[in-house]
Every structure is written in C-alpha cells, then in structure tokens.
C-alpha cells in the first residue's frame, strides 16, 4: 500500500513506516532533489529521508499528551508546513505510525490527502478497524448558524484600548466563527493575546462539554497557545531538515493537530502574528481550517491602533 501511494502521488517525496518506535521501511520518490542539508555522515539515503519524519513523530507524542486532557481523543494526524515544504505524521493505531515528506509547498495538500487515505486503508483493510476520518470527509456541508448572543469575545493586552478597533475585531469573529465548524479562534501578536472568541455557550454545543467544561477548554486552549514556543522549536527543527526557511519567512506557517473529535489549527499570517482555531466536529475539519485561513488573512489587514 505504501509503495502504491508513493508511486501514485508525485507530491510525496518519501514516506516512512514505524512500529513500536522502530523504523520499518522507507519508500522514496525515484527522482528527487538532494535534501537541504547533510543529515548523516555515513550518507545513508534512507536514514536521511526518514529523520525528519522521526523527529516530527517524537514531537507529536508530547503534543498528544498536551491535548489529551481536553477529552477530544488521541492526536491522529499532524501537518507542519512553510514556504519550503511540509511534513505529515499520522497514527495508524497505538504503536504504529507513518510519516511523509513534501519538498515543495504546493505539494503539501496532495501529500496530506494521500497520507490520510493510506492510513485509512491500513486501518480498515489490514487491521479491520473503523476509519477515523483523518482530515475529515473530502466534502462536508457548511451550515452557518446566526451567532448573536452565542458569541463571546474577549480582548488581550495587545489589543490596546480603542473602541473602533475592538469593534472591527468583534465583527470579524462574528462573521467567521460558526457553531457548525470553526467554534473558537484566538489572535496573537508578538506572542501576546489580541483577541479571543468562541461560540462554546451555544445550546447546540452543550453535549460536547459534558466531560470537560467550557471554562476548562477556554483555559486549555490559551495554555496551548502560550506553550507553543517550545514545541515549535522542535517542529521547525524537523521541517528544516527538508526545507531550510529563508530569512524573510517564519520557520512554521501552518500547523494542524487533528484529534479524534475535531482539530486544532495554527496559522501564521506574518512572522510576528499567529491565529489559533478549533473545531470540535471531525466532519468539519476542512471547512473549519478554510474559515480560519480567511479569518487570519482578514486580521492581518486590520491595522493596530497607535499606542498612546
């Protein structure tokens, strides 16, 4: 199956399979440019190709532990990318993992789709386990629900006391958040909170907070954002083994943490600002990330008020 996926997907530079923490095999694209850096002195090509994925999977273990108390299930899929390429890491089942490399930014979506399908095939056809819908279904209905009083927005210390600016932020949250897909978003500038909002108080979402309260989730997502720094350093280390970032671009531009019930997304519209988004519905992972991308672009265009 892995060979079939690699052969049918030119976007996949290489993919690696791991069992119980041990590399089982590596499948590589026949024609591929040299890696951006020399990884091992002995020149072992397959070991070189697998090293970035190995480092990504080690980092996902810690990220999975960080997300587990939220009660949304295990971390199944991680995507990290920038303008130089991307990495994909996924769980087939406990103890069995797959990683893949794309060495061009335009290849990341195709790699993501192919690897989601590969893991699903291994689960369903080899292990006779149910699909976990990595990445959500290819086409999911988008059903917008008027937010009105269901929307809660708070402002951080980076927002500055400015009425019109805060009104513009609230309007953006009101036009992008939805009870059906993107249910939480937080905007940070210079690692300081500017604005955060969610629709967790909506009656339709009540059943999702039976085990973990709304207040606990809000706190946990803020804590996740503040703890990203140490994890990003490791993710960037893995990514830079394949694609060395330029001086004018952030080391990481996109991060997806796909759990069994929804996903957490982080996107960087510029090096000094990032936006965190959350969906609690696995069937809405794709629409939620698309909506967050549009929100991040809109926020990047909103000018901060002058400091007094």
C-alpha positions in Angstrom: 0.0 0.0 0.0 2.8 2.4 0.9 4.5 1.8 -2.5 1.3 2.3 -4.3 0.7 5.6 -2.5 4.2 6.8 -3.2 4.0 5.8 -6.9 0.6 7.4 -7.4 1.5 10.6 -5.6 4.4 12.7 -7.0 3.8 15.2 -4.2 5.2 12.6 -1.7 8.9 12.8 -1.6 9.2 9.9 0.8 7.2 8.1 3.4 8.3 6.1 6.4 6.6 3.4 8.5 7.3 2.9 12.2 6.3 0.1 14.7 7.0 0.4 18.4 9.3 3.3 17.8 11.4 1.4 15.2 11.7 2.4 11.5 10.3 -0.5 9.4 10.8 0.8 5.9 11.1 4.0 3.8 9.6 4.4 0.3 11.1 7.3 -1.8 10.2 9.0 -5.0 12.6 7.8 -7.6 13.7 11.3 -8.8 14.1 13.8 -6.1 16.4 16.7 -5.4 19.0 16.4 -2.6 17.9 17.3 0.9 18.5 20.8 2.1 21.2 19.6 4.5 23.5 16.7 5.0 22.0 14.8 7.9 24.2 11.8 8.5 27.9 11.5 7.9 27.6 7.9 6.6 25.4 9.1 3.7 22.7 6.5 4.3 20.0 7.9 2.0 17.0 6.1 3.6 18.0 7.1 7.1 18.4 10.7 5.8 14.9 10.6 4.3 13.3 9.2 7.5 15.0 11.5 10.0 12.6 14.5 9.6 9.6 12.2 10.0 11.1 10.6 13.0 11.6 13.9 14.7 8.1 15.0 13.8 6.6 11.9 15.4 8.6 12.3 18.6 7.2 15.9 18.9 3.7 14.7 18.3 3.9 12.4 21.3 4.3 15.4 23.5 1.6 17.4 21.7 -0.7 14.5 22.0 -0.2 14.4 25.8 -0.9 18.1 25.9 -4.2 17.7 24.0 -5.4 14.6 25.8 -6.9 16.3 28.9 -9.3 18.2 26.5 -11.3 15.0 26.1 -11.3 15.2 22.3 -9.4 11.9 21.8 -6.0 11.0 20.6 -3.9 13.0 18.2 -4.2 11.2 14.9 -2.6 13.5 12.3 -0.1 16.3 12.3 0.7 18.6 9.4 3.5 21.2 9.7 4.4 23.3 6.7 6.1 26.5 5.5 7.0 28.1 2.1 9.7 25.5 1.6 7.7 22.2 2.1 5.9 20.2 4.7 5.8 17.1 6.9 2.9 14.8 7.7 2.7 12.4 10.7 -0.1 10.1 11.5 -1.2 7.3 13.8 -2.5 4.0 12.3 -3.1 2.6 15.7 -1.3 2.7 19.1 2.4 1.8 18.3 2.1 2.1 14.5 2.8 5.4 12.8 3.5 6.8 9.3 5.3 10.0 8.3 5.8 11.7 4.9 7.7 14.5 3.4 6.8 17.0 0.7 9.7 19.2 -0.5 7.6 21.9 -2.2 4.7 24.0 -0.6 2.3 23.2 -3.5 2.8 19.5 -2.8 1.6 19.6 0.8 -2.2 19.4 0.1 -1.8 16.4 -2.2 0.6 14.7 0.3 -1.9 15.3 3.1 -4.8 13.8 1.1 -2.8 10.8 0.0 -1.5 10.0 3.5 -4.9 10.4 5.1 -6.2 7.8 2.6 -3.2 5.5 3.1 -3.7 5.4 6.9 -7.4 4.8 6.5 -6.7 1.9 4.1 -4.2 0.3 6.5 -6.7 0.6 9.4 -9.7 -0.7 7.5 -8.2 -3.3 5.2 -5.2 -4.6 7.2 -6.3 -4.2 10.9 -10.1 -4.3 10.3 -10.5 -1.2 12.3 -13.0 1.6 11.6 -12.0 4.7 9.7 -11.1 7.7 12.0 -11.8 10.2 9.2 -8.3 11.8 9.2 -8.7 15.3 7.8 -12.5 15.0 7.8 -14.5 14.0 4.7 -13.5 15.4 1.4 -16.7 17.4 1.1 -18.5 18.5 4.2 -21.7 20.6 4.3 -21.2 24.1 5.7 -24.2 25.2 7.7 -23.8 28.7 9.1 -25.8 29.5 12.2 -26.5 33.1 13.3 -24.3 33.7 16.3 -25.9 36.7 18.1 -25.7 36.2 21.8 -23.9 32.9 21.4 -20.6 34.7 20.5 -18.3 35.6 23.4 -15.3 37.8 22.6 -12.5 38.9 25.0 -9.6 41.2 24.3 -6.0 40.8 25.4 -3.3 43.3 26.5 -2.1 43.6 22.9 -5.5 44.9 21.7 -5.0 48.5 23.1 -8.0 50.5 24.4 -9.5 51.5 21.1 -13.3 51.3 20.6 -13.4 51.2 16.7 -10.5 48.6 16.6 -12.3 46.3 19.1 -15.5 46.7 17.1 -13.7 45.6 14.0 -12.3 42.6 15.7 -15.7 41.6 17.1 -17.2 41.9 13.6 -14.6 39.6 12.2 -15.2 37.0 14.9 -18.9 37.3 14.3 -18.6 36.8 10.5 -16.1 33.9 10.7 -17.0 31.8 13.7 -19.7 29.2 13.4 -21.4 26.7 15.7 -21.1 24.1 12.9 -17.3 24.2 12.2 -14.9 26.9 13.4 -16.0 27.3 17.0 -13.0 29.0 18.6 -10.3 31.4 17.4 -7.6 33.4 19.1 -5.3 36.1 17.6 -1.8 36.7 19.0 0.7 39.4 18.0 4.3 39.3 19.3 3.2 36.3 21.4 0.6 38.4 23.2 -3.1 37.9 23.1 -5.0 40.5 21.0 -8.4 38.9 20.8 -10.1 35.5 21.5 -13.6 34.4 20.8 -15.8 31.3 20.8 -19.3 30.0 20.5 -19.0 27.4 23.2 -22.0 28.7 25.0 -24.3 27.8 22.1 -27.0 25.3 23.1 -26.2 23.1 20.2 -22.7 22.5 21.6 -23.8 21.6 25.1 -23.3 17.8 24.7 -19.7 18.4 23.8 -18.9 19.8 27.3 -20.3 17.1 29.4 -16.9 15.8 30.4 -14.8 18.9 30.0 -16.4 22.2 30.9 -16.4 25.3 28.7 -14.3 27.2 31.2 -11.7 24.4 31.2 -11.5 24.3 27.4 -11.1 28.0 27.2 -8.2 27.9 29.7 -6.6 24.9 28.0 -6.6 26.5 24.5 -4.9 29.6 25.9 -2.4 27.5 27.7 -1.7 25.6 24.5 -1.1 28.8 22.6 1.4 30.0 25.3 3.2 26.7 25.3 3.6 26.6 21.5 7.1 28.1 21.6 9.0 25.1 22.9 7.1 22.7 20.6 7.5 25.0 17.6 11.3 24.9 18.0 11.2 21.1 17.7 8.8 21.1 14.8 10.9 23.7 13.0 14.0 21.5 13.6 12.2 18.6 11.8 10.9 20.8 9.0 14.3 22.5 8.4 15.8 19.1 7.6 13.9 19.1 4.4 13.2 22.8 3.7 15.5 25.5 5.0 13.4 28.7 5.6 14.5 32.0 4.1 15.4 34.9 6.3 12.2 36.7 5.5 9.7 33.9 6.3 8.6 32.3 9.5 10.0 28.8 10.2 6.5 27.4 10.5 3.5 28.8 8.7 0.9 26.1 9.2 0.2 23.6 11.9 -2.7 21.1 12.1 -3.3 18.9 15.1 -6.1 16.6 14.1 -7.6 14.7 17.0 -10.4 12.1 17.0 -13.1 14.8 17.7 -12.1 17.8 15.6 -8.8 19.6 15.3 -6.6 22.5 16.4 -5.2 24.7 13.7 -2.4 27.3 13.9 -1.6 29.7 11.1 0.9 32.5 10.8 -0.2 35.3 8.5 3.2 37.0 9.3 6.2 36.2 11.4 5.0 38.2 14.4 1.4 37.1 14.5 -0.5 33.8 14.6 -4.1 32.6 14.9 -5.3 29.5 16.7 -8.6 27.9 15.6 -10.6 24.9 16.9 -13.3 22.7 15.7 -14.9 20.0 17.9 -16.5 18.2 14.9 -14.4 15.7 12.9 -16.7 16.0 9.9 -16.0 19.7 9.7 -12.2 19.8 9.9 -11.7 21.0 6.3 -14.3 23.8 6.4 -13.0 24.9 9.8 -9.4 25.3 8.6 -10.6 27.1 5.5 -12.6 29.5 7.6 -9.6 30.1 9.9 -7.4 30.9 7.0 -9.8 33.5 5.8 -10.1 35.0 9.3 -6.3 35.1 9.6 -6.0 37.0 6.3 -8.6 39.5 7.4 -6.9 40.0 10.7 -3.6 40.7 9.0 -5.2 43.5 7.1 -6.6 45.2 10.3 -4.2 47.9 11.5 -3.5 48.0 15.2 -4.3 51.4 16.8 -1.4 53.6 17.6 0.0 53.3 21.1 -0.6 56.3 23.2 
